[in-house]
Amino acid sequence: MEELIFYGDDIKIGRFPEDTRLFYANPPENPALDPIKAIQNALDHPVGAEPLEKQLNSRSRVTIAFDDLCLPIPLMQKDVRGLIIWELLERLERIGISNDQIRLICANGLHRKWTLKELATVLGKKVIRKLGPDRIECHDATIGDRLIDLGTDASGNEIEINRAVDESDITIYVNVNFTSMNGGWKSILVGLGSWRSIRHHHTPKEWNGVDSIMDPAHSPMHQALKEMGGRVKKKYNIFQIETVLNNQVWPPLIEGLLSPFIKKHRGDFNKRLLKVAFGGASFSPQFMKRFIRNRLRSAYGLVAVHAGDIDQVHPLTLDRLYAQQNVVVDAPVDILILGVPNMSPYSMMSVFNPILLRSLVLGYMRGMYRGQPLVKEDGVIVACNPGLEKFHPEHHPAYIDFWNKDLENHMDPEFCWKELSEPYADNPVYLEKYRHHFAYHGTHGLINWMWSGMALKQVKGVILAGAKQPDVARKISFTPARNLDVAVDMAKEMTAKDAVIGYQIIPPLFSVDVGGQGG
């Protein structure tokens, strides 16, 4: 059988064995008819907290923090974060709070900082005009006088967050729950956390490849964050606003073209015509494809918004998210085929590199499960992507150094993290570039290498179908294959001739509950 498959920045028609099991995302939930009214209703009726109008007065100091531009993928045509923040600013103005009492902070954690022009993509120009650039900043996880030390939790983990939380009467956090790993205490403790604090829950122990970080009820990382969050909650007033989006990823024009091929119930399609169209597009220069990809905007719609106490809001968020994203599958497969677009959270408005490819396949795509993964422990993943060696020198300098200098002697994820995390965190060149030149923190590439490496231990191997640079595939511990046919044959040799084959049709991104196992 032939199916549509995403391959880097191209779309291809792949030939699959006839007995391949096809796994589709749920259809998109209907979005709110009036997102503004949904936001206003959540703010008027917060969960476990008083409305802002009852908590604040004209003397109140307010910090508004928001998730950075790494999510959702692609970014929204009209981002809900901008809508919420505009509503917040209008309410604060009615209370009598002036702009000079408000700080707006992009909660980028160890991600790169963003330019004001990039932030406008999420915030909208109205928000930037109303507050002015001097009241808008990106979080810094490394500068001591911008952080507040809250001591340690019961496990001895240091807790350090942005000092603005300490200097405000309330911190309002605006979140987008694109996956179930986001939101809850992760918002404050990672988005506004310091490296010194984040290093305790971003380790091989918490990101072990067994307990999915998409499964908060069982993830060691989320348990550590919950314990840390208890200390923050005792001291500060945190007002969390969480949103859930549907999975209507494509804008209408693209949706009309693709929907017959990526939906469970579909009609016939002209394969020959599509092969010609997609084949012609594949000859476009790579820089042009990257330019288009970075400007692609999604049609995700708001399906739920809740505000108030984090511990009461987040379960409501997860319930709605699971209803949209999670698909029940009866049993895992021996061979899992994935189409892998060049779209990582960490290549947003940037370049997709080989370390991000490995992280996307093993960390995100394999890790989108509750209970157990879709591919068996002794199974094989077939990932379709060209695997090109390309890095953004400004955004990913530490990635480049690791790739060129240290990777060869640090293939093992646990050894890599133990030996390199602190030296890379303390490297003055990486610190300077993170603080002032829009680079990811020195350890960020190591986190992705560690996370994907722990997951790699849980499968027999990963085959990169359509690998254009075989040495690059081998360098990230993938086995290169010329095309999908060859890759499937190789995977059968590694498992069994009668292996059960599955194709998880992504995008849109979705999670699985294998055997009906949920949180």
LUMMIKE-735814 format. One record per residue (C-alpha): x, y, z; residue in one letter; residue number from 1. Coordinates in steps of 0.1 Angstrom, whole numbers. Layout:
! LUMMIKE-735814
PT, X, Y, Z, A, NUM
...
***
This chain:
! LUMMIKE-735814
PT, 0, 0, 0, M, 1
PT, 11, 36, -5, E, 2
PT, 8, 63, 21, E, 3
PT, 18, 99, 25, L, 4
PT, 49, 104, 46, I, 5
PT, 67, 135, 59, F, 6
PT, 104, 134, 51, Y, 7
PT, 124, 163, 64, G, 8
PT, 111, 194, 45, D, 9
PT, 95, 172, 18, D, 10
PT, 64, 151, 15, I, 11
PT, 66, 118, -2, K, 12
PT, 45, 88, -11, I, 13
PT, 59, 58, 7, G, 14
PT, 53, 22, -1, R, 15
PT, 44, 1, 29, F, 16
PT, 38, -36, 34, P, 17
PT, 2, -45, 29, E, 18
PT, -3, -57, 65, D, 19
PT, 11, -24, 81, T, 20
PT, -11, -12, 109, R, 21
PT, -19, 25, 105, L, 22
PT, -23, 47, 136, F, 23
PT, -41, 81, 131, Y, 24
PT, -46, 110, 154, A, 25
PT, -80, 118, 167, N, 26
PT, -100, 143, 147, P, 27
PT, -97, 178, 160, P, 28
PT, -121, 189, 188, E, 29
PT, -143, 218, 180, N, 30
PT, -126, 251, 191, P, 31
PT, -142, 277, 212, A, 32
PT, -165, 298, 191, L, 33
PT, -153, 329, 208, D, 34
PT, -118, 325, 223, P, 35
PT, -119, 359, 240, I, 36
PT, -151, 350, 259, K, 37
PT, -136, 317, 269, A, 38
PT, -105, 335, 283, I, 39
PT, -127, 360, 301, Q, 40
PT, -148, 333, 316, N, 41
PT, -117, 315, 329, A, 42
PT, -104, 347, 345, L, 43
PT, -138, 356, 360, D, 44
PT, -142, 321, 375, H, 45
PT, -107, 308, 385, P, 46
PT, -103, 274, 401, V, 47
PT, -91, 274, 437, G, 48
PT, -83, 311, 436, A, 49
PT, -100, 345, 438, E, 50
PT, -104, 365, 406, P, 51
PT, -75, 390, 400, L, 52
PT, -98, 419, 407, E, 53
PT, -102, 406, 443, K, 54
PT, -65, 398, 448, Q, 55
PT, -49, 430, 434, L, 56
PT, -51, 468, 439, N, 57
PT, -36, 498, 423, S, 58
PT, -3, 493, 443, R, 59
PT, 2, 457, 433, S, 60
PT, 33, 446, 414, R, 61
PT, 27, 420, 388, V, 62
PT, 48, 396, 368, T, 63
PT, 33, 380, 338, I, 64
PT, 53, 350, 324, A, 65
PT, 46, 330, 293, F, 66
PT, 58, 299, 275, D, 67
PT, 84, 307, 249, D, 68
PT, 82, 302, 212, L, 69
PT, 93, 266, 211, C, 70
PT, 57, 255, 212, L, 71
PT, 33, 248, 196, P, 72
PT, 47, 234, 164, I, 73
PT, 41, 252, 140, P, 74
PT, 33, 284, 158, L, 75
PT, -3, 296, 157, M, 76
PT, -18, 320, 132, Q, 77
PT, -32, 340, 162, K, 78
PT, -15, 328, 193, D, 79
PT, -37, 323, 224, V, 80
PT, -9, 336, 246, R, 81
PT, -11, 371, 230, G, 82
PT, -49, 370, 234, L, 83
PT, -46, 361, 271, I, 84
PT, -19, 387, 279, I, 85
PT, -39, 415, 262, W, 86
PT, -69, 406, 283, E, 87
PT, -47, 406, 314, L, 88
PT, -32, 440, 306, L, 89
PT, -67, 455, 301, E, 90
PT, -79, 441, 335, R, 91
PT, -48, 453, 353, L, 92
PT, -54, 487, 338, E, 93
PT, -89, 488, 351, R, 94
PT, -77, 478, 386, I, 95
PT, -54, 509, 384, G, 96
PT, -21, 491, 379, I, 97
PT, 3, 511, 357, S, 98
PT, 26, 497, 332, N, 99
PT, 57, 504, 353, D, 100
PT, 43, 480, 379, Q, 101
PT, 41, 451, 353, I, 102
PT, 69, 429, 340, R, 103
PT, 64, 406, 311, L, 104
PT, 89, 377, 310, I, 105
PT, 93, 350, 283, C, 106
PT, 99, 318, 303, A, 107
PT, 126, 303, 281, N, 108
PT, 145, 284, 307, G, 109
PT, 176, 269, 291, L, 110
PT, 162, 277, 256, H, 111
PT, 176, 306, 237, R, 112
PT, 164, 341, 243, K, 113
PT, 142, 357, 216, W, 114
PT, 143, 390, 198, T, 115
PT, 115, 414, 203, L, 116
PT, 105, 408, 167, K, 117
PT, 103, 371, 173, E, 118
PT, 83, 376, 205, L, 119
PT, 58, 397, 185, A, 120
PT, 49, 365, 167, T, 121
PT, 33, 352, 200, V, 122
PT, 25, 385, 218, L, 123
PT, 12, 405, 189, G, 124
PT, 21, 441, 182, K, 125
PT, -6, 455, 204, K, 126
PT, 9, 440, 236, V, 127
PT, 44, 453, 227, I, 128
PT, 31, 488, 220, R, 129
PT, 11, 489, 252, K, 130
PT, 39, 478, 275, L, 131
PT, 69, 490, 256, G, 132
PT, 101, 470, 250, P, 133
PT, 116, 481, 284, D, 134
PT, 89, 460, 303, R, 135
PT, 94, 429, 282, I, 136
PT, 123, 405, 288, E, 137
PT, 136, 370, 284, C, 138
PT, 144, 349, 315, H, 139
PT, 181, 342, 322, D, 140
PT, 189, 310, 340, A, 141
PT, 225, 319, 348, T, 142
PT, 228, 354, 362, I, 143
PT, 228, 353, 400, G, 144
PT, 213, 387, 408, D, 145
PT, 183, 379, 386, R, 146
PT, 175, 348, 406, L, 147
PT, 162, 340, 440, I, 148
PT, 174, 310, 461, D, 149
PT, 146, 292, 479, L, 150
PT, 169, 266, 495, G, 151
PT, 164, 229, 489, T, 152
PT, 134, 205, 489, D, 153
PT, 132, 173, 509, A, 154
PT, 153, 155, 484, S, 155
PT, 181, 181, 487, G, 156
PT, 174, 196, 453, N, 157
PT, 183, 233, 450, E, 158
PT, 153, 255, 441, I, 159
PT, 161, 287, 422, E, 160
PT, 138, 308, 401, I, 161
PT, 136, 342, 385, N, 162
PT, 138, 370, 411, R, 163
PT, 108, 388, 396, A, 164
PT, 86, 362, 413, V, 165
PT, 100, 374, 447, D, 166
PT, 96, 410, 438, E, 167
PT, 59, 408, 427, S, 168
PT, 27, 405, 446, D, 169
PT, 15, 379, 421, I, 170
PT, 31, 360, 392, T, 171
PT, 6, 351, 364, I, 172
PT, 18, 323, 342, Y, 173
PT, 3, 319, 307, V, 174
PT, 8, 284, 293, N, 175
PT, 2, 264, 261, V, 176
PT, -2, 227, 267, N, 177
PT, 9, 213, 234, F, 178
PT, 19, 180, 250, T, 179
PT, 13, 165, 284, S, 180
PT, 49, 171, 294, M, 181
PT, 41, 209, 297, N, 182
PT, 23, 229, 322, G, 183
PT, 18, 224, 359, G, 184
PT, 49, 231, 380, W, 185
PT, 71, 227, 350, K, 186
PT, 60, 261, 338, S, 187
PT, 76, 281, 367, I, 188
PT, 104, 257, 377, L, 189
PT, 118, 251, 342, V, 190
PT, 106, 282, 323, G, 191
PT, 117, 305, 351, L, 192
PT, 142, 281, 367, G, 193
PT, 180, 284, 369, S, 194
PT, 205, 260, 355, W, 195
PT, 215, 252, 391, R, 196
PT, 180, 241, 398, S, 197
PT, 170, 225, 365, I, 198
PT, 200, 202, 366, R, 199
PT, 184, 182, 394, H, 200
PT, 154, 170, 373, H, 201
PT, 169, 170, 338, H, 202
PT, 191, 139, 344, T, 203
PT, 193, 103, 331, P, 204
PT, 175, 92, 363, K, 205
PT, 144, 113, 355, E, 206
PT, 147, 111, 317, W, 207
PT, 153, 73, 318, N, 208
PT, 136, 62, 285, G, 209
PT, 112, 40, 305, V, 210
PT, 89, 64, 324, D, 211
PT, 77, 88, 297, S, 212
PT, 78, 125, 305, I, 213
PT, 45, 127, 286, M, 214
PT, 30, 106, 315, D, 215
PT, 31, 131, 344, P, 216
PT, 15, 106, 369, A, 217
PT, 45, 83, 366, H, 218
PT, 73, 105, 354, S, 219
PT, 102, 110, 379, P, 220
PT, 108, 144, 364, M, 221
PT, 72, 156, 371, H, 222
PT, 74, 141, 406, Q, 223
PT, 106, 161, 413, A, 224
PT, 89, 193, 400, L, 225
PT, 59, 187, 421, K, 226
PT, 80, 184, 453, E, 227
PT, 99, 216, 443, M, 228
PT, 67, 234, 435, G, 229
PT, 54, 228, 470, G, 230
PT, 81, 251, 483, R, 231
PT, 73, 278, 457, V, 232
PT, 36, 276, 465, K, 233
PT, 42, 282, 503, K, 234
PT, 60, 314, 496, K, 235
PT, 45, 330, 465, Y, 236
PT, 12, 338, 449, N, 237
PT, 12, 320, 416, I, 238
PT, -18, 323, 393, F, 239
PT, -17, 298, 365, Q, 240
PT, -35, 301, 332, I, 241
PT, -34, 270, 311, E, 242
PT, -47, 264, 276, T, 243
PT, -54, 233, 255, V, 244
PT, -54, 234, 217, L, 245
PT, -69, 211, 193, N, 246
PT, -48, 193, 166, N, 247
PT, -60, 213, 136, Q, 248
PT, -24, 218, 125, V, 249
PT, -29, 228, 89, W, 250
PT, -44, 261, 77, P, 251
PT, -73, 257, 53, P, 252
PT, -54, 257, 20, L, 253
PT, -29, 230, 31, I, 254
PT, -56, 211, 50, E, 255
PT, -76, 208, 18, G, 256
PT, -47, 193, 0, L, 257
PT, -35, 169, 27, L, 258
PT, -67, 159, 46, S, 259
PT, -76, 130, 22, P, 260
PT, -43, 113, 30, F, 261
PT, -38, 118, 68, I, 262
PT, -73, 110, 81, K, 263
PT, -86, 76, 90, K, 264
PT, -117, 79, 69, H, 265
PT, -107, 92, 35, R, 266
PT, -114, 88, -1, G, 267
PT, -92, 78, -30, D, 268
PT, -65, 101, -41, F, 269
PT, -46, 106, -73, N, 270
PT, -12, 92, -63, K, 271
PT, 4, 99, -96, R, 272
PT, -5, 136, -95, L, 273
PT, 7, 138, -59, L, 274
PT, 40, 121, -68, K, 275
PT, 46, 147, -95, V, 276
PT, 36, 176, -73, A, 277
PT, 56, 166, -42, F, 278
PT, 85, 153, -63, G, 279
PT, 88, 187, -80, G, 280
PT, 87, 205, -47, A, 281
PT, 115, 183, -34, S, 282
PT, 139, 199, -59, F, 283
PT, 136, 233, -43, S, 284
PT, 168, 246, -26, P, 285
PT, 171, 236, 11, Q, 286
PT, 173, 272, 22, F, 287
PT, 140, 280, 5, M, 288
PT, 123, 250, 22, K, 289
PT, 137, 262, 56, R, 290
PT, 125, 297, 49, F, 291
PT, 89, 285, 42, I, 292
PT, 90, 260, 72, R, 293
PT, 99, 288, 96, N, 294
PT, 70, 309, 84, R, 295
PT, 44, 282, 84, L, 296
PT, 16, 289, 109, R, 297
PT, -9, 264, 122, S, 298
PT, -47, 266, 126, A, 299
PT, -47, 252, 161, Y, 300
PT, -79, 263, 179, G, 301
PT, -84, 269, 216, L, 302
PT, -106, 241, 231, V, 303
PT, -101, 248, 269, A, 304
PT, -87, 274, 292, V, 305
PT, -85, 272, 330, H, 306
PT, -71, 297, 355, A, 307
PT, -62, 297, 392, G, 308
PT, -43, 274, 415, D, 309
PT, -17, 252, 396, I, 310
PT, -25, 220, 415, D, 311
PT, -62, 223, 407, Q, 312
PT, -59, 238, 371, V, 313
PT, -34, 213, 357, H, 314
PT, -55, 181, 361, P, 315
PT, -83, 198, 343, L, 316
PT, -59, 207, 315, T, 317
PT, -45, 172, 312, L, 318
PT, -81, 157, 311, D, 319
PT, -89, 178, 280, R, 320
PT, -55, 172, 265, L, 321
PT, -57, 135, 268, Y, 322
PT, -92, 136, 252, A, 323
PT, -77, 153, 222, Q, 324
PT, -43, 137, 219, Q, 325
PT, -44, 102, 233, N, 326
PT, -53, 73, 211, V, 327
PT, -60, 38, 225, V, 328
PT, -39, 11, 208, V, 329
PT, -45, -26, 216, D, 330
PT, -8, -38, 215, A, 331
PT, 27, -25, 206, P, 332
PT, 44, -33, 173, V, 333
PT, 77, -48, 164, D, 334
PT, 86, -22, 138, I, 335
PT, 74, 14, 141, L, 336
PT, 76, 36, 110, I, 337
PT, 77, 74, 115, L, 338
PT, 77, 102, 90, G, 339
PT, 99, 128, 106, V, 340
PT, 95, 164, 95, P, 341
PT, 123, 189, 101, N, 342
PT, 103, 205, 130, M, 343
PT, 117, 204, 165, S, 344
PT, 108, 228, 193, P, 345
PT, 144, 237, 193, Y, 346
PT, 146, 245, 156, S, 347
PT, 118, 270, 157, M, 348
PT, 129, 300, 136, M, 349
PT, 162, 283, 133, S, 350
PT, 179, 252, 117, V, 351
PT, 171, 215, 123, F, 352
PT, 203, 197, 132, N, 353
PT, 212, 159, 136, P, 354
PT, 211, 160, 174, I, 355
PT, 176, 175, 172, L, 356
PT, 167, 147, 147, L, 357
PT, 178, 121, 172, R, 358
PT, 159, 138, 200, S, 359
PT, 127, 142, 179, L, 360
PT, 127, 105, 169, V, 361
PT, 136, 89, 203, L, 362
PT, 126, 115, 228, G, 363
PT, 94, 130, 214, Y, 364
PT, 80, 106, 189, M, 365
PT, 88, 74, 206, R, 366
PT, 81, 90, 240, G, 367
PT, 45, 100, 231, M, 368
PT, 29, 74, 253, Y, 369
PT, 13, 65, 286, R, 370
PT, 20, 31, 301, G, 371
PT, 42, 16, 275, Q, 372
PT, 56, 28, 241, P, 373
PT, 41, 19, 208, L, 374
PT, 73, 1, 197, V, 375
PT, 83, -30, 217, K, 376
PT, 115, -30, 238, E, 377
PT, 132, -54, 214, D, 378
PT, 117, -36, 184, G, 379
PT, 130, -13, 157, V, 380
PT, 121, 23, 147, I, 381
PT, 123, 32, 110, V, 382
PT, 125, 70, 108, A, 383
PT, 121, 87, 74, C, 384
PT, 143, 118, 72, N, 385
PT, 173, 129, 51, P, 386
PT, 195, 134, 82, G, 387
PT, 214, 165, 70, L, 388
PT, 244, 179, 89, E, 389
PT, 234, 215, 93, K, 390
PT, 236, 237, 124, F, 391
PT, 227, 273, 132, H, 392
PT, 260, 289, 144, P, 393
PT, 243, 316, 165, E, 394
PT, 216, 295, 181, H, 395
PT, 234, 262, 186, H, 396
PT, 271, 269, 192, P, 397
PT, 275, 244, 221, A, 398
PT, 257, 218, 199, Y, 399
PT, 283, 223, 172, I, 400
PT, 313, 219, 196, D, 401
PT, 298, 188, 210, F, 402
PT, 292, 174, 175, W, 403
PT, 327, 182, 163, N, 404
PT, 348, 177, 194, K, 405
PT, 332, 157, 223, D, 406
PT, 305, 134, 208, L, 407
PT, 329, 106, 197, E, 408
PT, 341, 100, 233, N, 409
PT, 307, 105, 250, H, 410
PT, 283, 84, 231, M, 411
PT, 269, 68, 263, D, 412
PT, 242, 92, 276, P, 413
PT, 249, 87, 313, E, 414
PT, 286, 91, 309, F, 415
PT, 281, 121, 286, C, 416
PT, 259, 139, 312, W, 417
PT, 282, 131, 341, K, 418
PT, 313, 143, 324, E, 419
PT, 302, 172, 303, L, 420
PT, 271, 189, 319, S, 421
PT, 289, 210, 344, E, 422
PT, 319, 220, 321, P, 423
PT, 294, 230, 294, Y, 424
PT, 273, 249, 319, A, 425
PT, 303, 269, 332, D, 426
PT, 319, 275, 298, N, 427
PT, 323, 313, 296, P, 428
PT, 319, 313, 258, V, 429
PT, 286, 295, 260, Y, 430
PT, 274, 316, 289, L, 431
PT, 281, 348, 270, E, 432
PT, 263, 336, 239, K, 433
PT, 233, 324, 260, Y, 434
PT, 231, 357, 279, R, 435
PT, 236, 381, 250, H, 436
PT, 235, 364, 216, H, 437
PT, 204, 342, 214, F, 438
PT, 221, 309, 219, A, 439
PT, 207, 279, 237, Y, 440
PT, 223, 272, 271, H, 441
PT, 256, 252, 269, G, 442
PT, 240, 221, 283, T, 443
PT, 209, 221, 261, H, 444
PT, 224, 199, 233, G, 445
PT, 236, 175, 260, L, 446
PT, 201, 172, 275, I, 447
PT, 188, 162, 240, N, 448
PT, 217, 137, 236, W, 449
PT, 211, 123, 270, M, 450
PT, 173, 120, 266, W, 451
PT, 175, 103, 232, S, 452
PT, 203, 81, 243, G, 453
PT, 183, 67, 273, M, 454
PT, 154, 60, 249, A, 455
PT, 178, 43, 224, L, 456
PT, 187, 17, 251, K, 457
PT, 150, 6, 251, Q, 458
PT, 149, -5, 214, V, 459
PT, 170, -28, 192, K, 460
PT, 179, 1, 169, G, 461
PT, 168, 30, 147, V, 462
PT, 171, 29, 109, I, 463
PT, 171, 62, 90, L, 464
PT, 152, 56, 58, A, 465
PT, 163, 79, 30, G, 466
PT, 195, 89, 47, A, 467
PT, 213, 113, 24, K, 468
PT, 245, 115, 45, Q, 469
PT, 251, 80, 59, P, 470
PT, 280, 90, 81, D, 471
PT, 257, 115, 99, V, 472
PT, 231, 88, 106, A, 473
PT, 258, 66, 120, R, 474
PT, 271, 94, 142, K, 475
PT, 238, 97, 160, I, 476
PT, 237, 58, 163, S, 477
PT, 211, 54, 135, F, 478
PT, 216, 28, 107, T, 479
PT, 213, 44, 73, P, 480
PT, 191, 30, 46, A, 481
PT, 187, 41, 10, R, 482
PT, 149, 42, 11, N, 483
PT, 119, 29, 30, L, 484
PT, 118, -5, 13, D, 485
PT, 154, -12, 22, V, 486
PT, 148, 1, 58, A, 487
PT, 118, -22, 63, V, 488
PT, 137, -53, 50, D, 489
PT, 166, -44, 74, M, 490
PT, 141, -40, 103, A, 491
PT, 127, -74, 96, K, 492
PT, 161, -89, 97, E, 493
PT, 166, -73, 131, M, 494
PT, 133, -86, 145, T, 495
PT, 114, -113, 125, A, 496
PT, 101, -119, 91, K, 497
PT, 66, -119, 104, D, 498
PT, 71, -88, 126, A, 499
PT, 41, -66, 132, V, 500
PT, 47, -33, 115, I, 501
PT, 30, 0, 124, G, 502
PT, 30, 34, 109, Y, 503
PT, 22, 63, 132, Q, 504
PT, 10, 91, 109, I, 505
PT, 25, 123, 123, I, 506
PT, 18, 152, 121, P, 507
PT, -4, 160, 139, P, 508
PT, 15, 149, 170, L, 509
PT, -4, 125, 192, F, 510
PT, 2, 101, 221, S, 511
PT, -8, 65, 226, V, 512
PT, -23, 45, 254, D, 513
PT, -11, 10, 245, V, 514
PT, -35, -17, 257, G, 515
PT, -58, 11, 270, G, 516
PT, -32, 19, 297, Q, 517
PT, -35, 55, 308, G, 518
PT, -25, 77, 337, G, 519
***
